[in-house]
Amino acid sequence: MAIAASWLVQLIFDIYKCVRNIHRRKRKLEEGNTKGCYEIEVEEIVILWRKVVGNTLKCGASLALASVGAGAGATLVRPALGQWIGNFFIYVTFRSLFLFSFNF
């Protein structure tokens, strides 16, 4: 979900930047030059398309590699080791809470 949210935020940000750049560049042009306005729009949309494709590939690769890493971690670290680590941290946490509660 976090990767999809990151992709969506990047997409919205890139669309905003594209629209902002189109309006800024149009204001700088002369009003009678409509050919320049069309070229600006095409150029900005091509840039937007490249950014969207790049972000999609980055987020897709991140998603694929995260699942590969999770599978490798599950293969290398056995569940018994994870339970031992979890029990150790629970013991340390409760021990520290118990010791700090009686230090008045």
Contacts in CASP RR format, 6 or more apart in sequence:
PFRMAT RR
TARGET T0000
AUTHOR 0000-0000-0000
METHOD contacts of the structure
MODEL  1
MAIAASWLVQLIFDIYKCVRNIHRRKRKLEEGNTKGCYEIEVEEIVILWR
KVVGNTLKCGASLALASVGAGAGATLVRPALGQWIGNFFIYVTFRSLFLF
SFNF
3 59 0 8 1.000
3 60 0 8 1.000
3 62 0 8 1.000
3 63 0 8 1.000
3 66 0 8 1.000
4 59 0 8 1.000
6 59 0 8 1.000
7 55 0 8 1.000
7 56 0 8 1.000
7 59 0 8 1.000
10 51 0 8 1.000
10 55 0 8 1.000
10 59 0 8 1.000
11 52 0 8 1.000
11 55 0 8 1.000
14 48 0 8 1.000
14 51 0 8 1.000
14 52 0 8 1.000
14 55 0 8 1.000
15 48 0 8 1.000
18 44 0 8 1.000
18 45 0 8 1.000
18 47 0 8 1.000
18 48 0 8 1.000
21 44 0 8 1.000
22 40 0 8 1.000
22 41 0 8 1.000
22 44 0 8 1.000
25 40 0 8 1.000
25 44 0 8 1.000
26 37 0 8 1.000
26 40 0 8 1.000
29 36 0 8 1.000
29 37 0 8 1.000
29 40 0 8 1.000
END
